[in-house]
Amino acid sequence: MSKQIFGAQMSLRCCGTTAPERTAGPCWQLYVAMTGLVSEWPTYTWPASTEIPTVRQRHDALTELGFGLADGAEWEWTEHTGPDYHPHPARVLLLGAVKVRPLEEGAA
């Protein structure tokens, strides 16, 4: 099993997203922060919805990206206000983060 540990983060994209595919409205997006360009990080985007993905949906998304939770890892949640550059009023944003490890070869 790989000993490499990475951070995965999940957030609600309030205005939709253009990568890896375009969404028409708010959607949850999960990515694994790695070395290299942000545009090359493994990313999973759920269909447009503001409903928080379930633990099972998050597990399945990580598996599809080739990752699993690191030993003893649990999702941690934080709140912060949105950036000033958005065209709508600032609101509280919810961010989920967890430590992940690459799955063994052929597991994904």
C-alpha atoms as a printed R data frame, in Angstrom:
    type eleno elety resid chain resno       x      y       z
1   ATOM     1    CA   MET     A     1   0.000  0.000   0.000
2   ATOM     2    CA   SER     A     2   1.231  3.502  -0.804
3   ATOM     3    CA   LYS     A     3   2.495  5.626   2.066
4   ATOM     4    CA   GLN     A     4   1.889  8.871   0.165
5   ATOM     5    CA   ILE     A     5  -0.780 11.056   1.768
6   ATOM     6    CA   PHE     A     6  -2.582 13.896   0.004
7   ATOM     7    CA   GLY     A     7  -5.306 16.329   0.984
8   ATOM     8    CA   ALA     A     8  -8.701 16.106  -0.670
9   ATOM     9    CA   GLN     A     9 -11.115 19.018  -0.445
10  ATOM    10    CA   MET     A    10 -14.753 19.342  -1.368
11  ATOM    11    CA   SER     A    11 -16.727 22.555  -1.762
12  ATOM    12    CA   LEU     A    12 -19.929 23.874  -3.252
13  ATOM    13    CA   ARG     A    13 -19.149 25.800  -6.419
14  ATOM    14    CA   CYS     A    14 -21.843 28.473  -6.027
15  ATOM    15    CA   CYS     A    15 -21.678 29.713  -9.625
16  ATOM    16    CA   GLY     A    16 -21.109 26.355 -11.283
17  ATOM    17    CA   THR     A    17 -17.855 25.279 -12.841
18  ATOM    18    CA   THR     A    18 -16.192 24.980 -16.225
19  ATOM    19    CA   ALA     A    19 -13.711 22.193 -15.408
20  ATOM    20    CA   PRO     A    20 -13.558 19.327 -15.876
21  ATOM    21    CA   GLU     A    21 -17.000 19.886 -17.420
22  ATOM    22    CA   ARG     A    22 -19.373 22.845 -17.469
23  ATOM    23    CA   THR     A    23 -22.288 22.894 -15.039
24  ATOM    24    CA   ALA     A    24 -25.301 25.147 -15.359
25  ATOM    25    CA   GLY     A    25 -25.557 25.989 -11.679
26  ATOM    26    CA   PRO     A    26 -24.259 25.330  -8.195
27  ATOM    27    CA   CYS     A    27 -22.522 21.974  -7.760
28  ATOM    28    CA   TRP     A    28 -20.235 20.169  -5.346
29  ATOM    29    CA   GLN     A    29 -16.698 19.539  -6.535
30  ATOM    30    CA   LEU     A    30 -13.999 17.360  -4.981
31  ATOM    31    CA   TYR     A    31 -10.310 17.542  -5.838
32  ATOM    32    CA   VAL     A    32  -7.074 16.004  -4.597
33  ATOM    33    CA   ALA     A    33  -4.316 18.581  -4.072
34  ATOM    34    CA   MET     A    34  -1.054 17.307  -5.532
35  ATOM    35    CA   THR     A    35   2.166 18.694  -6.912
36  ATOM    36    CA   GLY     A    36   1.982 20.178 -10.381
37  ATOM    37    CA   LEU     A    37  -0.586 22.376 -12.043
38  ATOM    38    CA   VAL     A    38  -3.982 22.810 -10.376
39  ATOM    39    CA   SER     A    39  -5.595 22.098 -13.751
40  ATOM    40    CA   GLU     A    40  -4.058 18.589 -13.611
41  ATOM    41    CA   TRP     A    41  -5.293 17.674 -10.115
42  ATOM    42    CA   PRO     A    42  -7.750 14.759  -9.984
43  ATOM    43    CA   THR     A    43 -11.216 16.357  -9.820
44  ATOM    44    CA   TYR     A    44 -14.746 15.010  -9.506
45  ATOM    45    CA   THR     A    45 -17.837 17.166 -10.118
46  ATOM    46    CA   TRP     A    46 -21.331 16.110  -9.062
47  ATOM    47    CA   PRO     A    47 -24.355 17.196 -11.145
48  ATOM    48    CA   ALA     A    48 -25.760 20.650 -10.350
49  ATOM    49    CA   SER     A    49 -27.262 20.584  -6.837
50  ATOM    50    CA   THR     A    50 -26.692 22.266  -3.488
51  ATOM    51    CA   GLU     A    51 -27.311 19.016  -1.558
52  ATOM    52    CA   ILE     A    52 -24.132 17.807   0.201
53  ATOM    53    CA   PRO     A    53 -22.925 14.488  -1.278
54  ATOM    54    CA   THR     A    54 -23.349 11.579   1.128
55  ATOM    55    CA   VAL     A    55 -20.416  9.724   2.698
56  ATOM    56    CA   ARG     A    56 -21.017  6.916   0.172
57  ATOM    57    CA   GLN     A    57 -21.038  9.349  -2.782
58  ATOM    58    CA   ARG     A    58 -17.778 10.903  -1.540
59  ATOM    59    CA   HIS     A    59 -16.212  7.443  -1.174
60  ATOM    60    CA   ASP     A    60 -17.288  6.479  -4.691
61  ATOM    61    CA   ALA     A    61 -15.931  9.748  -6.137
62  ATOM    62    CA   LEU     A    62 -12.562  9.261  -4.423
63  ATOM    63    CA   THR     A    63 -12.403  5.661  -5.662
64  ATOM    64    CA   GLU     A    64 -13.136  6.820  -9.217
65  ATOM    65    CA   LEU     A    65 -10.229  9.266  -8.878
66  ATOM    66    CA   GLY     A    66  -7.968  6.436  -7.633
67  ATOM    67    CA   PHE     A    67  -7.876  7.384  -3.930
68  ATOM    68    CA   GLY     A    68  -9.144  6.134  -0.595
69  ATOM    69    CA   LEU     A    69  -9.194  7.613   2.894
70  ATOM    70    CA   ALA     A    70  -5.881  7.485   4.738
71  ATOM    71    CA   ASP     A    71  -5.841  5.282   7.848
72  ATOM    72    CA   GLY     A    72  -7.895  6.900  10.592
73  ATOM    73    CA   ALA     A    73  -8.915  9.856   8.407
74  ATOM    74    CA   GLU     A    74 -12.312 11.499   8.869
75  ATOM    75    CA   TRP     A    75 -13.970 14.346   6.998
76  ATOM    76    CA   GLU     A    76 -13.467 17.728   8.667
77  ATOM    77    CA   TRP     A    77 -15.787 20.646   7.930
78  ATOM    78    CA   THR     A    78 -15.111 24.376   8.096
79  ATOM    79    CA   GLU     A    79 -17.085 27.484   7.209
80  ATOM    80    CA   HIS     A    80 -15.894 30.727   5.662
81  ATOM    81    CA   THR     A    81 -17.403 33.611   3.737
82  ATOM    82    CA   GLY     A    82 -17.264 33.696  -0.030
83  ATOM    83    CA   PRO     A    83 -14.740 35.803  -1.936
84  ATOM    84    CA   ASP     A    84 -15.492 39.474  -2.663
85  ATOM    85    CA   TYR     A    85 -15.147 39.061  -6.437
86  ATOM    86    CA   HIS     A    86 -18.389 37.070  -6.839
87  ATOM    87    CA   PRO     A    87 -21.305 39.051  -8.302
88  ATOM    88    CA   HIS     A    88 -23.677 37.989  -5.505
89  ATOM    89    CA   PRO     A    89 -23.722 38.866  -1.797
90  ATOM    90    CA   ALA     A    90 -21.180 37.092   0.415
91  ATOM    91    CA   ARG     A    91 -22.496 33.949   2.042
92  ATOM    92    CA   VAL     A    92 -21.150 31.253   4.323
93  ATOM    93    CA   LEU     A    93 -19.400 28.480   2.432
94  ATOM    94    CA   LEU     A    94 -18.927 24.942   3.714
95  ATOM    95    CA   LEU     A    95 -15.672 23.135   2.939
96  ATOM    96    CA   GLY     A    96 -14.954 19.461   3.577
97  ATOM    97    CA   ALA     A    97 -11.409 18.118   3.796
98  ATOM    98    CA   VAL     A    98  -9.888 14.695   4.382
99  ATOM    99    CA   LYS     A    99  -6.491 13.004   4.079
100 ATOM   100    CA   VAL     A   100  -6.336 10.437   1.263
101 ATOM   101    CA   ARG     A   101  -3.878  7.916  -0.168
102 ATOM   102    CA   PRO     A   102  -3.559  6.476  -3.662
103 ATOM   103    CA   LEU     A   103  -5.259  3.108  -4.089
104 ATOM   104    CA   GLU     A   104  -3.079  0.125  -4.879
105 ATOM   105    CA   GLU     A   105  -2.399 -0.479  -8.565
106 ATOM   106    CA   GLY     A   106  -5.468 -1.843 -10.306
107 ATOM   107    CA   ALA     A   107  -7.819 -1.051  -7.399
108 ATOM   108    CA   ALA     A   108  -9.553  1.865  -9.113
